[in-house]
Amino acid sequence: MKTQIITGFWTAKNFVERLNATLTELEADGHEIIEVQYTDSFFCYSALILYK
């Protein structure tokens, strides 16, 4: 299994766009998404993507 970490600052919109683009790219490359863990704090958003 592999991991990918996505981080965004200030706006959730840009973070969501990056997250969706990454998920689309992983699926297009034939990877299976196992889990996405999301967290946010003061103006910082992050997601950990677990895939194989």
CHARMM-style PDB file with segment names, atoms N, HN, CA, C and O in Angstrom:
ATOM      1  N   MET     1       0.839  -1.178   0.000  1.00  0.00      PROA
ATOM      2  CA  MET     1       0.000   0.000   0.000  1.00  0.00      PROA
ATOM      3  C   MET     1       0.882   1.238   0.000  1.00  0.00      PROA
ATOM      4  O   MET     1       2.008   1.224   0.498  1.00  0.00      PROA
ATOM      5  N   LYS     2       0.347   2.300  -0.566  1.00  0.00      PROA
ATOM      6  HN  LYS     2      -0.567   2.312  -0.971  1.00  0.00      PROA
ATOM      7  CA  LYS     2       1.079   3.557  -0.664  1.00  0.00      PROA
ATOM      8  C   LYS     2       0.216   4.681  -0.095  1.00  0.00      PROA
ATOM      9  O   LYS     2      -0.997   4.541   0.062  1.00  0.00      PROA
ATOM     10  N   THR     3       0.872   5.791   0.208  1.00  0.00      PROA
ATOM     11  HN  THR     3       1.857   5.905   0.080  1.00  0.00      PROA
ATOM     12  CA  THR     3       0.145   6.951   0.722  1.00  0.00      PROA
ATOM     13  C   THR     3       0.478   8.187  -0.098  1.00  0.00      PROA
ATOM     14  O   THR     3       1.544   8.291  -0.704  1.00  0.00      PROA
ATOM     15  N   GLN     4      -0.451   9.105  -0.097  1.00  0.00      PROA
ATOM     16  HN  GLN     4      -1.317   9.020   0.395  1.00  0.00      PROA
ATOM     17  CA  GLN     4      -0.269  10.414  -0.724  1.00  0.00      PROA
ATOM     18  C   GLN     4      -0.862  11.426   0.243  1.00  0.00      PROA
ATOM     19  O   GLN     4      -1.970  11.229   0.742  1.00  0.00      PROA
ATOM     20  N   ILE     5      -0.139  12.502   0.510  1.00  0.00      PROA
ATOM     21  HN  ILE     5       0.760  12.662   0.104  1.00  0.00      PROA
ATOM     22  CA  ILE     5      -0.629  13.547   1.406  1.00  0.00      PROA
ATOM     23  C   ILE     5      -0.873  14.812   0.592  1.00  0.00      PROA
ATOM     24  O   ILE     5      -0.007  15.259  -0.160  1.00  0.00      PROA
ATOM     25  N   ILE     6      -2.050  15.374   0.754  1.00  0.00      PROA
ATOM     26  HN  ILE     6      -2.753  15.011   1.366  1.00  0.00      PROA
ATOM     27  CA  ILE     6      -2.429  16.615   0.085  1.00  0.00      PROA
ATOM     28  C   ILE     6      -2.621  17.664   1.176  1.00  0.00      PROA
ATOM     29  O   ILE     6      -3.301  17.416   2.172  1.00  0.00      PROA
ATOM     30  N   THR     7      -2.023  18.828   0.986  1.00  0.00      PROA
ATOM     31  HN  THR     7      -1.470  19.030   0.177  1.00  0.00      PROA
ATOM     32  CA  THR     7      -2.139  19.915   1.961  1.00  0.00      PROA
ATOM     33  C   THR     7      -2.563  21.191   1.243  1.00  0.00      PROA
ATOM     34  O   THR     7      -2.097  21.476   0.140  1.00  0.00      PROA
ATOM     35  N   GLY     8      -3.439  21.944   1.868  1.00  0.00      PROA
ATOM     36  HN  GLY     8      -3.817  21.712   2.763  1.00  0.00      PROA
ATOM     37  CA  GLY     8      -3.874  23.217   1.315  1.00  0.00      PROA
ATOM     38  C   GLY     8      -3.988  24.252   2.419  1.00  0.00      PROA
ATOM     39  O   GLY     8      -4.235  23.927   3.580  1.00  0.00      PROA
ATOM     40  N   PHE     9      -3.803  25.494   2.032  1.00  0.00      PROA
ATOM     41  HN  PHE     9      -3.602  25.758   1.088  1.00  0.00      PROA
ATOM     42  CA  PHE     9      -3.869  26.596   2.989  1.00  0.00      PROA
ATOM     43  C   PHE     9      -4.872  27.635   2.515  1.00  0.00      PROA
ATOM     44  O   PHE     9      -5.076  27.797   1.312  1.00  0.00      PROA
ATOM     45  N   TRP    10      -5.481  28.320   3.425  1.00  0.00      PROA
ATOM     46  HN  TRP    10      -5.315  28.189   4.402  1.00  0.00      PROA
ATOM     47  CA  TRP    10      -6.368  29.459   3.252  1.00  0.00      PROA
ATOM     48  C   TRP    10      -7.756  29.101   2.758  1.00  0.00      PROA
ATOM     49  O   TRP    10      -8.726  29.374   3.464  1.00  0.00      PROA
ATOM     50  N   THR    11      -7.908  28.494   1.564  1.00  0.00      PROA
ATOM     51  HN  THR    11      -7.120  28.271   0.990  1.00  0.00      PROA
ATOM     52  CA  THR    11      -9.262  28.247   1.072  1.00  0.00      PROA
ATOM     53  C   THR    11      -9.523  26.759   0.888  1.00  0.00      PROA
ATOM     54  O   THR    11      -8.667  26.012   0.415  1.00  0.00      PROA
ATOM     55  N   ALA    12     -10.702  26.356   1.266  1.00  0.00      PROA
ATOM     56  HN  ALA    12     -11.397  26.963   1.650  1.00  0.00      PROA
ATOM     57  CA  ALA    12     -11.086  24.955   1.102  1.00  0.00      PROA
ATOM     58  C   ALA    12     -11.310  24.627  -0.367  1.00  0.00      PROA
ATOM     59  O   ALA    12     -11.107  23.485  -0.779  1.00  0.00      PROA
ATOM     60  N   LYS    13     -11.720  25.599  -1.156  1.00  0.00      PROA
ATOM     61  HN  LYS    13     -11.884  26.527  -0.821  1.00  0.00      PROA
ATOM     62  CA  LYS    13     -12.009  25.355  -2.572  1.00  0.00      PROA
ATOM     63  C   LYS    13     -10.781  24.821  -3.306  1.00  0.00      PROA
ATOM     64  O   LYS    13     -10.873  23.817  -4.012  1.00  0.00      PROA
ATOM     65  N   ASN    14      -9.646  25.474  -3.148  1.00  0.00      PROA
ATOM     66  HN  ASN    14      -9.571  26.289  -2.574  1.00  0.00      PROA
ATOM     67  CA  ASN    14      -8.421  25.014  -3.812  1.00  0.00      PROA
ATOM     68  C   ASN    14      -8.002  23.640  -3.305  1.00  0.00      PROA
ATOM     69  O   ASN    14      -7.540  22.801  -4.079  1.00  0.00      PROA
ATOM     70  N   PHE    15      -8.160  23.415  -2.024  1.00  0.00      PROA
ATOM     71  HN  PHE    15      -8.535  24.096  -1.396  1.00  0.00      PROA
ATOM     72  CA  PHE    15      -7.816  22.117  -1.449  1.00  0.00      PROA
ATOM     73  C   PHE    15      -8.687  21.011  -2.047  1.00  0.00      PROA
ATOM     74  O   PHE    15      -8.175  19.958  -2.426  1.00  0.00      PROA
ATOM     75  N   VAL    16      -9.978  21.241  -2.132  1.00  0.00      PROA
ATOM     76  HN  VAL    16     -10.394  22.097  -1.824  1.00  0.00      PROA
ATOM     77  CA  VAL    16     -10.898  20.239  -2.676  1.00  0.00      PROA
ATOM     78  C   VAL    16     -10.580  19.964  -4.143  1.00  0.00      PROA
ATOM     79  O   VAL    16     -10.628  18.815  -4.581  1.00  0.00      PROA
ATOM     80  N   GLU    17     -10.257  20.999  -4.898  1.00  0.00      PROA
ATOM     81  HN  GLU    17     -10.217  21.933  -4.542  1.00  0.00      PROA
ATOM     82  CA  GLU    17      -9.890  20.808  -6.303  1.00  0.00      PROA
ATOM     83  C   GLU    17      -8.635  19.952  -6.426  1.00  0.00      PROA
ATOM     84  O   GLU    17      -8.580  19.056  -7.268  1.00  0.00      PROA
ATOM     85  N   ARG    18      -7.632  20.214  -5.600  1.00  0.00      PROA
ATOM     86  HN  ARG    18      -7.676  20.942  -4.916  1.00  0.00      PROA
ATOM     87  CA  ARG    18      -6.400  19.416  -5.627  1.00  0.00      PROA
ATOM     88  C   ARG    18      -6.663  17.980  -5.197  1.00  0.00      PROA
ATOM     89  O   ARG    18      -6.127  17.043  -5.788  1.00  0.00      PROA
ATOM     90  N   LEU    19      -7.487  17.809  -4.172  1.00  0.00      PROA
ATOM     91  HN  LEU    19      -7.923  18.570  -3.692  1.00  0.00      PROA
ATOM     92  CA  LEU    19      -7.814  16.470  -3.692  1.00  0.00      PROA
ATOM     93  C   LEU    19      -8.543  15.672  -4.770  1.00  0.00      PROA
ATOM     94  O   LEU    19      -8.189  14.523  -5.034  1.00  0.00      PROA
ATOM     95  N   ASN    20      -9.552  16.268  -5.391  1.00  0.00      PROA
ATOM     96  HN  ASN    20      -9.839  17.202  -5.177  1.00  0.00      PROA
ATOM     97  CA  ASN    20     -10.299  15.581  -6.440  1.00  0.00      PROA
ATOM     98  C   ASN    20      -9.417  15.263  -7.643  1.00  0.00      PROA
ATOM     99  O   ASN    20      -9.542  14.187  -8.228  1.00  0.00      PROA
ATOM    100  N   ALA    21      -8.535  16.173  -8.018  1.00  0.00      PROA
ATOM    101  HN  ALA    21      -8.434  17.047  -7.543  1.00  0.00      PROA
ATOM    102  CA  ALA    21      -7.625  15.928  -9.139  1.00  0.00      PROA
ATOM    103  C   ALA    21      -6.688  14.764  -8.829  1.00  0.00      PROA
ATOM    104  O   ALA    21      -6.424  13.929  -9.695  1.00  0.00      PROA
ATOM    105  N   THR    22      -6.196  14.710  -7.616  1.00  0.00      PROA
ATOM    106  HN  THR    22      -6.411  15.388  -6.913  1.00  0.00      PROA
ATOM    107  CA  THR    22      -5.301  13.621  -7.216  1.00  0.00      PROA
ATOM    108  C   THR    22      -6.031  12.286  -7.215  1.00  0.00      PROA
ATOM    109  O   THR    22      -5.498  11.288  -7.701  1.00  0.00      PROA
ATOM    110  N   LEU    23      -7.241  12.257  -6.676  1.00  0.00      PROA
ATOM    111  HN  LEU    23      -7.674  13.067  -6.281  1.00  0.00      PROA
ATOM    112  CA  LEU    23      -8.026  11.020  -6.664  1.00  0.00      PROA
ATOM    113  C   LEU    23      -8.336  10.554  -8.087  1.00  0.00      PROA
ATOM    114  O   LEU    23      -8.250   9.362  -8.382  1.00  0.00      PROA
ATOM    115  N   THR    24      -8.692  11.481  -8.960  1.00  0.00      PROA
ATOM    116  HN  THR    24      -8.761  12.449  -8.720  1.00  0.00      PROA
ATOM    117  CA  THR    24      -8.974  11.147 -10.355  1.00  0.00      PROA
ATOM    118  C   THR    24      -7.742  10.582 -11.039  1.00  0.00      PROA
ATOM    119  O   THR    24      -7.830   9.602 -11.779  1.00  0.00      PROA
ATOM    120  N   GLU    25      -6.593  11.198 -10.791  1.00  0.00      PROA
ATOM    121  HN  GLU    25      -6.522  11.994 -10.190  1.00  0.00      PROA
ATOM    122  CA  GLU    25      -5.341  10.734 -11.391  1.00  0.00      PROA
ATOM    123  C   GLU    25      -4.975   9.332 -10.900  1.00  0.00      PROA
ATOM    124  O   GLU    25      -4.576   8.481 -11.695  1.00  0.00      PROA
ATOM    125  N   LEU    26      -5.107   9.094  -9.613  1.00  0.00      PROA
ATOM    126  HN  LEU    26      -5.431   9.785  -8.967  1.00  0.00      PROA
ATOM    127  CA  LEU    26      -4.798   7.771  -9.070  1.00  0.00      PROA
ATOM    128  C   LEU    26      -5.713   6.697  -9.662  1.00  0.00      PROA
ATOM    129  O   LEU    26      -5.252   5.616 -10.024  1.00  0.00      PROA
ATOM    130  N   GLU    27      -7.004   6.997  -9.758  1.00  0.00      PROA
ATOM    131  HN  GLU    27      -7.379   7.876  -9.463  1.00  0.00      PROA
ATOM    132  CA  GLU    27      -7.943   6.032 -10.321  1.00  0.00      PROA
ATOM    133  C   GLU    27      -7.683   5.802 -11.808  1.00  0.00      PROA
ATOM    134  O   GLU    27      -7.807   4.675 -12.289  1.00  0.00      PROA
ATOM    135  N   ALA    28      -7.324   6.854 -12.538  1.00  0.00      PROA
ATOM    136  HN  ALA    28      -7.223   7.769 -12.148  1.00  0.00      PROA
ATOM    137  CA  ALA    28      -7.021   6.717 -13.965  1.00  0.00      PROA
ATOM    138  C   ALA    28      -5.788   5.852 -14.190  1.00  0.00      PROA
ATOM    139  O   ALA    28      -5.683   5.169 -15.209  1.00  0.00      PROA
ATOM    140  N   ASP    29      -4.862   5.879 -13.249  1.00  0.00      PROA
ATOM    141  HN  ASP    29      -4.947   6.433 -12.421  1.00  0.00      PROA
ATOM    142  CA  ASP    29      -3.650   5.061 -13.342  1.00  0.00      PROA
ATOM    143  C   ASP    29      -3.882   3.625 -12.870  1.00  0.00      PROA
ATOM    144  O   ASP    29      -2.949   2.823 -12.843  1.00  0.00      PROA
ATOM    145  N   GLY    30      -5.126   3.298 -12.496  1.00  0.00      PROA
ATOM    146  HN  GLY    30      -5.884   3.949 -12.518  1.00  0.00      PROA
ATOM    147  CA  GLY    30      -5.466   1.934 -12.118  1.00  0.00      PROA
ATOM    148  C   GLY    30      -5.274   1.603 -10.652  1.00  0.00      PROA
ATOM    149  O   GLY    30      -5.320   0.433 -10.272  1.00  0.00      PROA
ATOM    150  N   HSD    31      -5.057   2.619  -9.818  1.00  0.00      PROA
ATOM    151  HN  HSD    31      -5.020   3.569 -10.127  1.00  0.00      PROA
ATOM    152  CA  HSD    31      -4.888   2.378  -8.387  1.00  0.00      PROA
ATOM    153  C   HSD    31      -6.251   2.271  -7.706  1.00  0.00      PROA
ATOM    154  O   HSD    31      -7.218   2.914  -8.116  1.00  0.00      PROA
ATOM    155  N   GLU    32      -6.309   1.462  -6.679  1.00  0.00      PROA
ATOM    156  HN  GLU    32      -5.524   0.940  -6.346  1.00  0.00      PROA
ATOM    157  CA  GLU    32      -7.520   1.311  -5.875  1.00  0.00      PROA
ATOM    158  C   GLU    32      -7.390   2.186  -4.632  1.00  0.00      PROA
ATOM    159  O   GLU    32      -6.441   2.037  -3.862  1.00  0.00      PROA
ATOM    160  N   ILE    33      -8.343   3.099  -4.436  1.00  0.00      PROA
ATOM    161  HN  ILE    33      -9.114   3.220  -5.061  1.00  0.00      PROA
ATOM    162  CA  ILE    33      -8.351   3.976  -3.268  1.00  0.00      PROA
ATOM    163  C   ILE    33      -8.906   3.175  -2.093  1.00  0.00      PROA
ATOM    164  O   ILE    33     -10.033   2.682  -2.149  1.00  0.00      PROA
ATOM    165  N   ILE    34      -8.120   3.051  -1.040  1.00  0.00      PROA
ATOM    166  HN  ILE    34      -7.205   3.452  -0.995  1.00  0.00      PROA
ATOM    167  CA  ILE    34      -8.535   2.297   0.139  1.00  0.00      PROA
ATOM    168  C   ILE    34      -9.235   3.206   1.146  1.00  0.00      PROA
ATOM    169  O   ILE    34     -10.298   2.865   1.664  1.00  0.00      PROA
ATOM    170  N   GLU    35      -8.634   4.362   1.421  1.00  0.00      PROA
ATOM    171  HN  GLU    35      -7.770   4.638   1.000  1.00  0.00      PROA
ATOM    172  CA  GLU    35      -9.175   5.249   2.461  1.00  0.00      PROA
ATOM    173  C   GLU    35      -8.670   6.670   2.238  1.00  0.00      PROA
ATOM    174  O   GLU    35      -7.554   6.880   1.762  1.00  0.00      PROA
ATOM    175  N   VAL    36      -9.511   7.640   2.591  1.00  0.00      PROA
ATOM    176  HN  VAL    36     -10.417   7.469   2.978  1.00  0.00      PROA
ATOM    177  CA  VAL    36      -9.116   9.048   2.586  1.00  0.00      PROA
ATOM    178  C   VAL    36      -9.420   9.593   3.972  1.00  0.00      PROA
ATOM    179  O   VAL    36     -10.567   9.576   4.417  1.00  0.00      PROA
ATOM    180  N   GLN    37      -8.381  10.080   4.655  1.00  0.00      PROA
ATOM    181  HN  GLN    37      -7.449  10.094   4.294  1.00  0.00      PROA
ATOM    182  CA  GLN    37      -8.552  10.697   5.975  1.00  0.00      PROA
ATOM    183  C   GLN    37      -8.354  12.195   5.809  1.00  0.00      PROA
ATOM    184  O   GLN    37      -7.373  12.637   5.211  1.00  0.00      PROA
ATOM    185  N   TYR    38      -9.283  12.968   6.338  1.00  0.00      PROA
ATOM    186  HN  TYR    38     -10.080  12.608   6.825  1.00  0.00      PROA
ATOM    187  CA  TYR    38      -9.289  14.411   6.165  1.00  0.00      PROA
ATOM    188  C   TYR    38      -9.230  15.091   7.526  1.00  0.00      PROA
ATOM    189  O   TYR    38      -9.851  14.635   8.486  1.00  0.00      PROA
ATOM    190  N   THR    39      -8.482  16.179   7.599  1.00  0.00      PROA
ATOM    191  HN  THR    39      -7.978  16.549   6.819  1.00  0.00      PROA
ATOM    192  CA  THR    39      -8.449  16.982   8.825  1.00  0.00      PROA
ATOM    193  C   THR    39      -8.296  18.454   8.455  1.00  0.00      PROA
ATOM    194  O   THR    39      -7.725  18.795   7.419  1.00  0.00      PROA
ATOM    195  N   ASP    40      -8.815  19.307   9.316  1.00  0.00      PROA
ATOM    196  HN  ASP    40      -9.279  19.029  10.157  1.00  0.00      PROA
ATOM    197  CA  ASP    40      -8.625  20.741   9.099  1.00  0.00      PROA
ATOM    198  C   ASP    40      -8.350  21.422  10.428  1.00  0.00      PROA
ATOM    199  O   ASP    40      -8.744  20.952  11.496  1.00  0.00      PROA
ATOM    200  N   SER    41      -7.672  22.521  10.322  1.00  0.00      PROA
ATOM    201  HN  SER    41      -7.351  22.902   9.455  1.00  0.00      PROA
ATOM    202  CA  SER    41      -7.410  23.373  11.478  1.00  0.00      PROA
ATOM    203  C   SER    41      -7.436  24.809  10.968  1.00  0.00      PROA
ATOM    204  O   SER    41      -7.897  25.057   9.854  1.00  0.00      PROA
ATOM    205  N   PHE    42      -6.973  25.709  11.725  1.00  0.00      PROA
ATOM    206  HN  PHE    42      -6.599  25.507  12.630  1.00  0.00      PROA
ATOM    207  CA  PHE    42      -7.027  27.125  11.378  1.00  0.00      PROA
ATOM    208  C   PHE    42      -6.332  27.386  10.038  1.00  0.00      PROA
ATOM    209  O   PHE    42      -5.104  27.436   9.978  1.00  0.00      PROA
ATOM    210  N   PHE    43      -7.107  27.550   8.974  1.00  0.00      PROA
ATOM    211  HN  PHE    43      -8.105  27.509   9.023  1.00  0.00      PROA
ATOM    212  CA  PHE    43      -6.625  27.851   7.619  1.00  0.00      PROA
ATOM    213  C   PHE    43      -5.681  26.804   7.039  1.00  0.00      PROA
ATOM    214  O   PHE    43      -4.875  27.127   6.166  1.00  0.00      PROA
ATOM    215  N   CYS    44      -5.759  25.587   7.492  1.00  0.00      PROA
ATOM    216  HN  CYS    44      -6.414  25.325   8.201  1.00  0.00      PROA
ATOM    217  CA  CYS    44      -4.932  24.513   6.940  1.00  0.00      PROA
ATOM    218  C   CYS    44      -5.796  23.265   6.771  1.00  0.00      PROA
ATOM    219  O   CYS    44      -6.490  22.840   7.696  1.00  0.00      PROA
ATOM    220  N   TYR    45      -5.739  22.699   5.594  1.00  0.00      PROA
ATOM    221  HN  TYR    45      -5.176  23.044   4.843  1.00  0.00      PROA
ATOM    222  CA  TYR    45      -6.495  21.491   5.286  1.00  0.00      PROA
ATOM    223  C   TYR    45      -5.517  20.419   4.840  1.00  0.00      PROA
ATOM    224  O   TYR    45      -4.560  20.712   4.123  1.00  0.00      PROA
ATOM    225  N   SER    46      -5.745  19.190   5.253  1.00  0.00      PROA
ATOM    226  HN  SER    46      -6.522  18.952   5.836  1.00  0.00      PROA
ATOM    227  CA  SER    46      -4.875  18.108   4.801  1.00  0.00      PROA
ATOM    228  C   SER    46      -5.670  16.817   4.675  1.00  0.00      PROA
ATOM    229  O   SER    46      -6.658  16.594   5.374  1.00  0.00      PROA
ATOM    230  N   ALA    47      -5.202  15.980   3.763  1.00  0.00      PROA
ATOM    231  HN  ALA    47      -4.399  16.162   3.196  1.00  0.00      PROA
ATOM    232  CA  ALA    47      -5.825  14.676   3.551  1.00  0.00      PROA
ATOM    233  C   ALA    47      -4.728  13.657   3.314  1.00  0.00      PROA
ATOM    234  O   ALA    47      -3.727  13.938   2.654  1.00  0.00      PROA
ATOM    235  N   LEU    48      -4.930  12.489   3.855  1.00  0.00      PROA
ATOM    236  HN  LEU    48      -5.743  12.261   4.391  1.00  0.00      PROA
ATOM    237  CA  LEU    48      -4.044  11.364   3.630  1.00  0.00      PROA
ATOM    238  C   LEU    48      -4.824  10.355   2.798  1.00  0.00      PROA
ATOM    239  O   LEU    48      -5.904   9.912   3.191  1.00  0.00      PROA
ATOM    240  N   ILE    49      -4.267   9.996   1.647  1.00  0.00      PROA
ATOM    241  HN  ILE    49      -3.390  10.356   1.328  1.00  0.00      PROA
ATOM    242  CA  ILE    49      -4.905   9.036   0.755  1.00  0.00      PROA
ATOM    243  C   ILE    49      -4.123   7.736   0.838  1.00  0.00      PROA
ATOM    244  O   ILE    49      -2.913   7.718   0.610  1.00  0.00      PROA
ATOM    245  N   LEU    50      -4.802   6.665   1.160  1.00  0.00      PROA
ATOM    246  HN  LEU    50      -5.785   6.680   1.345  1.00  0.00      PROA
ATOM    247  CA  LEU    50      -4.195   5.336   1.213  1.00  0.00      PROA
ATOM    248  C   LEU    50      -4.695   4.571  -0.007  1.00  0.00      PROA
ATOM    249  O   LEU    50      -5.902   4.449  -0.216  1.00  0.00      PROA
ATOM    250  N   TYR    51      -3.764   4.055  -0.812  1.00  0.00      PROA
ATOM    251  HN  TYR    51      -2.783   4.155  -0.642  1.00  0.00      PROA
ATOM    252  CA  TYR    51      -4.150   3.356  -2.038  1.00  0.00      PROA
ATOM    253  C   TYR    51      -3.200   2.212  -2.326  1.00  0.00      PROA
ATOM    254  O   TYR    51      -2.120   2.109  -1.745  1.00  0.00      PROA
ATOM    255  N   LYS    52      -3.640   1.339  -3.255  1.00  0.00      PROA
ATOM    256  HN  LYS    52      -4.518   1.423  -3.726  1.00  0.00      PROA
ATOM    257  CA  LYS    52      -2.744   0.275  -3.709  1.00  0.00      PROA
ATOM    258  C   LYS    52      -2.866   0.112  -5.196  1.00  0.00      PROA
ATOM    259  OT1 LYS    52      -2.193  -0.736  -5.782  1.00  0.00      PROA
TER     260      LYS     52
END
